[in-house]
């Protein structure tokens, strides 16, 4: 039986984004992939499970600002966040997300291959492995 070394939460209200990212991530047996389609569901999973990485949309039907990102960073500081958003026109929000501790920002639309090719996931997961080795 293989043990997952990294739990990734795909938090986006777009079914296609969740499915595409789920397909991409599930190819790697080290990833345990969870899904959320609302801000409330995202927080519930982050607060009750050991989530290493959140791929976080900034706009949900039940919330669309940086408050969820801020809450995750404050209450789960070891959980990394990559922001996914089509709100590229709002550069202020992108800058604020990075200042609040988001690891990276990926503008929608994007292809899952683009996310994979940028090496964003592997950098975050490799960093998580280093943390886990230091603090077993």
VEXDO-851280 format. One record per atom (N, C-alpha, C): residue number from 1; residue in one letter; atom name; x, y, z. Coordinates in steps of 0.02 Angstrom, whole numbers. Each point is the difference from the previous one (the first is absolute). Layout:
// residues N
NUM,a,CA,X,Y,Z;
...
// end
This chain:
// residues 136
1,x,N,42,-59,0;
1,x,CA,-42,59,0;
1,x,C,44,62,0;
2,x,N,-13,46,-43;
2,x,CA,40,61,-7;
2,x,C,-28,55,45;
3,x,N,45,34,33;
3,x,CA,-21,55,43;
3,x,C,9,66,-37;
4,x,N,-50,43,4;
4,x,CA,5,66,-31;
4,x,C,44,43,44;
5,x,N,42,41,-32;
5,x,CA,44,44,38;
5,x,C,-23,72,-1;
6,x,N,-49,15,-42;
6,x,CA,-23,69,-5;
6,x,C,-75,1,-14;
7,x,N,-37,36,41;
7,x,CA,-71,9,-12;
7,x,C,-12,68,-31;
8,x,N,-31,-1,-58;
8,x,CA,-13,61,-39;
8,x,C,-75,11,-4;
9,x,N,-22,59,17;
9,x,CA,-71,19,-5;
9,x,C,-9,45,-60;
10,x,N,-41,-21,-47;
10,x,CA,-18,41,-57;
10,x,C,-65,36,18;
11,x,N,5,65,12;
11,x,CA,-57,39,24;
11,x,C,-20,50,-55;
12,x,N,-51,-19,-38;
12,x,CA,-23,42,-56;
12,x,C,-73,-17,-14;
13,x,N,-40,50,-16;
13,x,CA,-71,-13,-13;
13,x,C,-12,-24,-71;
14,x,N,51,-1,-42;
14,x,CA,-6,-21,-69;
14,x,C,12,-76,-5;
15,x,N,-52,-37,-20;
15,x,CA,5,-73,-5;
15,x,C,56,-22,-45;
16,x,N,10,35,-56;
16,x,CA,52,-20,-48;
16,x,C,70,9,29;
17,x,N,11,54,36;
17,x,CA,65,11,32;
17,x,C,13,-55,50;
18,x,N,-49,-15,42;
18,x,CA,9,-53,50;
18,x,C,15,-67,-33;
19,x,N,-37,-15,-52;
19,x,CA,10,-64,-35;
19,x,C,68,-3,-33;
20,x,N,19,52,-37;
20,x,CA,64,1,-35;
20,x,C,59,-6,49;
21,x,N,-3,40,53;
21,x,CA,54,-3,50;
21,x,C,0,-67,36;
22,x,N,-59,-26,14;
22,x,CA,-4,-66,32;
22,x,C,31,-54,-44;
23,x,N,-14,3,-65;
23,x,CA,29,-49,-47;
23,x,C,76,6,-1;
24,x,N,25,62,-2;
24,x,CA,72,11,-2;
24,x,C,33,-24,64;
25,x,N,-27,19,57;
25,x,CA,31,-16,64;
25,x,C,-5,-73,18;
26,x,N,-54,-33,-19;
26,x,CA,-9,-71,18;
26,x,C,48,-45,-38;
27,x,N,34,25,-50;
27,x,CA,51,-40,-35;
27,x,C,60,-13,44;
28,x,N,10,41,51;
28,x,CA,56,-7,45;
28,x,C,-25,-36,63;
29,x,N,26,-60,12;
29,x,CA,-24,-39,57;
29,x,C,18,30,68;
30,x,N,45,49,1;
30,x,CA,17,33,63;
30,x,C,-53,50,22;
31,x,N,-44,21,-46;
31,x,CA,-49,51,16;
31,x,C,-67,-31,19;
32,x,N,-27,23,55;
32,x,CA,-69,-15,19;
32,x,C,-38,64,-17;
33,x,N,-49,-5,-44;
33,x,CA,-34,60,-25;
33,x,C,-70,5,30;
34,x,N,-14,59,28;
34,x,CA,-66,16,26;
34,x,C,-30,56,-42;
35,x,N,-66,9,4;
35,x,CA,-33,51,-39;
35,x,C,-49,40,43;
36,x,N,-7,64,-17;
36,x,CA,-49,43,32;
36,x,C,-26,49,-53;
37,x,N,-65,16,4;
37,x,CA,-28,46,-49;
37,x,C,-28,64,29;
38,x,N,6,7,66;
38,x,CA,-21,62,33;
38,x,C,54,21,50;
39,x,N,-3,63,21;
39,x,CA,47,24,51;
39,x,C,-11,-37,66;
40,x,N,-63,-12,18;
40,x,CA,-16,-35,62;
40,x,C,27,-71,-1;
41,x,N,-10,-35,-55;
41,x,CA,25,-69,-7;
41,x,C,77,-1,2;
42,x,N,31,50,-31;
42,x,CA,73,5,0;
42,x,C,25,6,71;
43,x,N,-28,47,38;
43,x,CA,23,9,69;
43,x,C,-12,-63,42;
44,x,N,-57,-32,-9;
44,x,CA,-15,-61,38;
44,x,C,53,-53,-12;
45,x,N,20,-9,-62;
45,x,CA,51,-51,-15;
45,x,C,69,20,25;
46,x,N,18,63,-8;
46,x,CA,65,23,24;
46,x,C,4,-4,76;
47,x,N,-55,15,34;
47,x,CA,1,2,73;
47,x,C,-6,-68,33;
48,x,N,-22,-50,-38;
48,x,CA,-11,-66,30;
48,x,C,46,-54,-27;
49,x,N,39,16,-52;
49,x,CA,45,-50,-29;
49,x,C,69,29,-8;
50,x,N,49,-43,-6;
50,x,CA,70,22,-8;
50,x,C,13,14,-74;
51,x,N,-18,60,-20;
51,x,CA,8,21,-70;
51,x,C,67,36,-7;
52,x,N,41,-24,-47;
52,x,CA,66,30,-11;
52,x,C,-2,58,-48;
53,x,N,-45,-4,-49;
53,x,CA,-2,50,-53;
53,x,C,-73,12,-20;
54,x,N,-17,64,-8;
54,x,CA,-67,18,-25;
54,x,C,9,37,-66;
55,x,N,-32,-25,-52;
55,x,CA,-5,36,-64;
55,x,C,-65,39,7;
56,x,N,5,64,13;
56,x,CA,-56,40,25;
56,x,C,-24,52,-50;
57,x,N,-63,-7,-20;
57,x,CA,-33,52,-40;
57,x,C,-17,57,49;
58,x,N,2,61,-24;
58,x,CA,-17,56,43;
58,x,C,-73,20,-3;
59,x,N,-36,-31,-46;
59,x,CA,-70,21,-8;
59,x,C,-46,-61,5;
60,x,N,-38,-3,54;
60,x,CA,-48,-53,11;
60,x,C,-70,30,4;
61,x,N,-52,-41,-11;
61,x,CA,-68,26,7;
61,x,C,-14,28,70;
62,x,N,34,-28,51;
62,x,CA,-13,23,68;
62,x,C,57,43,29;
63,x,N,39,29,-44;
63,x,CA,54,45,22;
63,x,C,49,12,-57;
64,x,N,26,61,-5;
64,x,CA,44,14,-57;
64,x,C,53,53,17;
65,x,N,31,-8,57;
65,x,CA,54,45,14;
65,x,C,58,-39,30;
66,x,N,45,34,32;
66,x,CA,59,-33,26;
66,x,C,-8,-26,72;
67,x,N,-60,5,27;
67,x,CA,-9,-19,70;
67,x,C,13,-74,12;
68,x,N,-18,-44,-46;
68,x,CA,13,-71,8;
68,x,C,75,-14,-2;
69,x,N,35,30,-46;
69,x,CA,73,-7,-4;
69,x,C,32,24,66;
70,x,N,-22,57,23;
70,x,CA,26,29,63;
70,x,C,-12,-49,58;
71,x,N,-60,-28,4;
71,x,CA,-17,-45,54;
71,x,C,43,-64,-2;
72,x,N,9,-27,-59;
72,x,CA,42,-60,-7;
72,x,C,71,15,22;
73,x,N,27,57,-22;
73,x,CA,69,17,18;
73,x,C,7,11,75;
74,x,N,-50,30,32;
74,x,CA,3,13,72;
74,x,C,-8,-63,42;
75,x,N,-48,-42,-20;
75,x,CA,-16,-58,42;
75,x,C,34,-65,-21;
76,x,N,25,-2,-61;
76,x,CA,36,-59,-26;
76,x,C,63,24,-37;
77,x,N,48,30,37;
77,x,CA,58,32,-32;
77,x,C,45,-47,-41;
78,x,N,-3,-64,13;
78,x,CA,42,-47,-39;
78,x,C,-34,-23,-64;
79,x,N,-63,18,-10;
79,x,CA,-35,-18,-61;
79,x,C,18,50,-54;
80,x,N,28,-24,-55;
80,x,CA,18,44,-56;
80,x,C,-62,14,-42;
81,x,N,0,58,-33;
81,x,CA,-57,20,-41;
81,x,C,25,25,-67;
82,x,N,-30,-26,-53;
82,x,CA,10,26,-67;
82,x,C,-68,28,-22;
83,x,N,-2,63,-15;
83,x,CA,-62,34,-19;
83,x,C,-14,-12,-74;
84,x,N,-62,-20,-14;
84,x,CA,-25,-8,-68;
84,x,C,-56,51,-9;
85,x,N,7,43,-50;
85,x,CA,-53,49,-8;
85,x,C,-1,29,-70;
86,x,N,-60,14,-24;
86,x,CA,-8,32,-65;
86,x,C,1,76,9;
87,x,N,11,22,60;
87,x,CA,-2,72,15;
87,x,C,68,33,-13;
88,x,N,28,-14,-59;
88,x,CA,67,27,-15;
88,x,C,-2,76,-9;
89,x,N,-60,27,-12;
89,x,CA,-4,72,-7;
89,x,C,10,37,66;
90,x,N,-7,-36,55;
90,x,CA,7,31,65;
90,x,C,70,-16,28;
91,x,N,50,35,-25;
91,x,CA,69,-12,21;
91,x,C,9,13,75;
92,x,N,-39,45,27;
92,x,CA,5,15,72;
92,x,C,-17,-62,41;
93,x,N,-51,-36,-20;
93,x,CA,-20,-60,36;
93,x,C,54,-55,-6;
94,x,N,31,-5,-57;
94,x,CA,54,-50,-9;
94,x,C,59,17,45;
95,x,N,20,63,0;
95,x,CA,55,22,43;
95,x,C,-17,-12,73;
96,x,N,-61,15,20;
96,x,CA,-21,-10,69;
96,x,C,1,-74,18;
97,x,N,-21,-44,-45;
97,x,CA,2,-72,13;
97,x,C,71,-24,12;
98,x,N,47,24,-38;
98,x,CA,70,-18,9;
98,x,C,26,28,67;
99,x,N,-18,62,15;
99,x,CA,20,30,64;
99,x,C,-28,-39,59;
100,x,N,-60,-28,-8;
100,x,CA,-31,-38,54;
100,x,C,30,-70,7;
101,x,N,44,-18,-47;
101,x,CA,34,-64,7;
101,x,C,-15,-52,-52;
102,x,N,-38,17,-52;
102,x,CA,-11,-48,-54;
102,x,C,68,-15,-32;
103,x,N,11,-64,-15;
103,x,CA,63,-21,-28;
103,x,C,8,24,-72;
104,x,N,-56,1,-37;
104,x,CA,1,19,-70;
104,x,C,-70,18,-22;
105,x,N,-5,27,-60;
105,x,CA,-64,19,-30;
105,x,C,-2,-28,-70;
106,x,N,-54,-34,-17;
106,x,CA,-9,-27,-67;
106,x,C,-64,29,-29;
107,x,N,6,35,-57;
107,x,CA,-58,32,-31;
107,x,C,-40,-51,-41;
108,x,N,-65,3,9;
108,x,CA,-46,-40,-41;
108,x,C,-18,40,-62;
109,x,N,-11,-32,-55;
109,x,CA,5,-73,-10;
109,x,C,73,-22,-6;
110,x,N,12,-61,21;
110,x,CA,66,-30,-7;
110,x,C,-11,-73,-15;
111,x,N,50,-31,-29;
111,x,CA,-5,-72,-10;
111,x,C,34,-35,59;
112,x,N,-25,-57,20;
112,x,CA,34,-36,54;
112,x,C,74,-12,-16;
113,x,N,15,-11,-64;
113,x,CA,70,-11,-20;
113,x,C,42,62,15;
114,x,N,-30,59,-9;
114,x,CA,36,63,15;
114,x,C,20,2,74;
115,x,N,-47,-19,43;
115,x,CA,14,0,71;
115,x,C,55,-51,15;
116,x,N,-4,-57,-30;
116,x,CA,50,-52,10;
116,x,C,68,21,-28;
117,x,N,1,29,-60;
117,x,CA,62,21,-32;
117,x,C,36,55,38;
118,x,N,-38,44,32;
118,x,CA,31,54,38;
118,x,C,37,-26,62;
119,x,N,-15,-61,18;
119,x,CA,34,-30,57;
119,x,C,-25,26,67;
120,x,N,-55,35,0;
120,x,CA,-26,29,62;
120,x,C,-17,-54,50;
121,x,N,-36,-51,-22;
121,x,CA,-20,-53,47;
121,x,C,60,-36,28;
122,x,N,48,-18,-42;
122,x,CA,57,-38,25;
122,x,C,42,41,48;
123,x,N,5,66,-11;
123,x,CA,37,42,47;
123,x,C,-34,2,68;
124,x,N,-66,7,-1;
124,x,CA,-37,2,64;
124,x,C,5,-68,35;
125,x,N,-11,-54,-38;
125,x,CA,2,-67,30;
125,x,C,70,-16,25;
126,x,N,52,17,-37;
126,x,CA,69,-11,24;
126,x,C,13,39,64;
127,x,N,-24,61,3;
127,x,CA,6,40,61;
127,x,C,-36,-32,58;
128,x,N,-59,-27,-13;
128,x,CA,-39,-35,51;
128,x,C,38,-61,26;
129,x,N,32,-36,-45;
129,x,CA,39,-59,21;
129,x,C,56,21,46;
130,x,N,33,56,-15;
130,x,CA,55,24,43;
130,x,C,-27,18,69;
131,x,N,-58,31,3;
131,x,CA,-30,18,64;
131,x,C,-18,-63,39;
132,x,N,-28,-50,-34;
132,x,CA,-21,-61,33;
132,x,C,61,-38,28;
133,x,N,56,3,-34;
133,x,CA,60,-34,25;
133,x,C,28,36,62;
134,x,N,-7,65,3;
134,x,CA,24,38,57;
134,x,C,-45,-7,61;
135,x,N,-65,-6,-12;
135,x,CA,-49,-3,54;
135,x,C,-44,-62,-9;
136,x,N,27,-58,18;
136,x,CA,-39,-63,-10;
136,x,C,-62,-3,44;
// end
